Amino acid sequence: MAPPSRSARGFGADASGTVWEVGLVTMPAFVAQEDGSTVRPLIALVVEAGGAIRSSTVGAADQPLAVLEPAIANALHDPEAPCRPGSPRRVVVNRADLLELLPPLLPEAVISQGATPQLDRAVKLMRQELAGGEDLLGTQALSTYLPGDIGPEAVARFFEAAAALYQRRPWERIPGDGHLFQLSCRALAIQGWVGCVIGQQREHYGVILFQSLRDYEHYVELGERFEAGDRDAMDAAPSHRAINFEARAAMPAPLLQEIRRYGWPVAPGDAYPTVMLIEPPQVLKPPRRADLQQLEAVALALVAWIEAEPQIARLWQQPSPKRRRFQVEVGGARVPVSIGAVAMEEPLAEPQPAAAAPPRQPAALKVPAALRETVDRLLLRIDPFCARHLDDDYRALIHEAVAALARKRPSPLLTGRDASWCAGVVHAIGSANFLFDATQSPHCSAATIAAHFGVATSTSHNHAKKVRDLLKITPFSSRWCLPSLLEASQIPWILEVDGFLRDIRSLPIEVQLQAAAKGLIPYVPALRGLPRGRA
């Protein structure tokens, strides 16, 4: 028998039952086991090119062949209506291991790995049905504090630790959600977890925890993609967990009933704690007792750390913050934990003296007289970041963006904090020029921007969106793109000429001059020495 084809091709236009999509997909929900543990089963799906589901079976994730075999047998001999029995001519699979598992089950079919749009659509619909139309990550998705092996006493201890943490109000002590801490507790299998406190903007309060600094950075990068319009980006977010504090009005009725029934303590201010264990693709996992004890230890460690560090915000200004060790009581036993600030790439800068000379501005920068002092003040804070992390081209674009905001009527710079606008402008220009892509140079993370200006990453994101909307900043927009990117990319130079798409750089200088005069290209390529036009 000839080996299966492995070309990365999708369906094309064939919509008959002779072309199938076959996939193995981890179910977007957790199932409780007899021992109290939870697992996400594996589902095998067989879908026709026209979108009809021929068969599906569910089984253990560690036995893919046992799940696949009945799905293929049913698809061949007893498919779901309106499909008819029969064999496929061609099969496209969503996983490489299926290239080895499927040939013995479908010996006559040509099998390849590639795009599986109908399979993906079926999986998406399945997730929506399992979610019951609700956000899988919302508080309303929670129905009990007592899943699996968790008892009322364990929840009571967690509530006590959470109440103690809320009463210390860490979001008022730790400057921003980009100010990270790292925590370890060998007794509870916590090794180098990285966490951040949220609530500085008085929107949502709590603590988010990641397995590593790399996971946190990946989470932030995916958030950038989500903000840029990739609505599915967060499906790839790494596993993380959180202690959230909710107001009574936001709590599901079943949770409130359990709290009343068992008398679990809630801190003043309607600080109802909830536990979130989140697994890809953005699915809530029911906690076990070990998970609850880990979060209890995190809360108690933060309480001890805040009490031991009256000036805790200054820790992130140190190049190598020291770690502290504490003994906390978890589950009736005392365990050692270590906790400390994660050193920032850019320590928070001390405020510049008001008498300092303003930075030199590009000659063409136009700023209304009434906003001159505001612009100078903002650029005075922005320039040290540019000097350390960016280059002169970035600096020129950021200067122009600040000036353009100053020229708006009314100028948004007259409201809000300077630090928020500084972070937002740098973030907006950076995201439009792929600053967060590690393959680019210069490169830095969104968290670095937020940390430098002393704001939360959410504040940086929100103000960046305002800047992008106000100034119409998009990737490869001629006014807001780095010269090096403009020259390296074809996108800004492709125009429709006489009904055909042409690279304007290949056309006569007269055509280039006309395109530049109309604002269709950033400058005349044939006269590269000319300065770029400013709107």
Buried (B, 14 or more C-beta within 10 A) or exposed (E): EEEBBEEEEBBEEEBEBBBBBBBBBBBBBBEEEEEEEBBBBBBBBBBBBBEBBBBBBEBEBEEBBEBBBBBBEBBBEEBEEEBEEBBBBBBBBBBEEBBEBBBEBBEEBBBBBBBBBBBBEBBEEBBEEEBEEEEBBEBBBBEBBBBBBBEEEBBBBBBBBBBBBBEBBBBEBBBBBBBBBBBBBEBBEBEEBBBBBBBBBEEBBBBBBBBBBEBBBBBBBBBBBBBBEEEEBBBBBBBBBBBBBBEEEBBBEEBEEBBEEBEBEBBEEEBBBBBBBBBEBBBBBBBBBEBBBBBBBBBBBBBBBBEEBEEBBEBBBEEEBEEBEBEBEBBEEEBEBBBBBBBBEBEBBEEEEEEEEEBEBBEEBEBBEEBEEBBBBBBBBBBBBBEBBBEEBBBBBBBBBBBBBBEBEEBBBEEEEBBBBBBBBBBBBBBBBBBBEEEBEBBBBBBBBBBBBBBBBBBBBBBBBBBBEBBEBEBBBBBBBBBEBBEEEEEBBBBEEEEEEBEBBEBEEEBBBBBBEEEBBBBBBBEEEEEBBEE
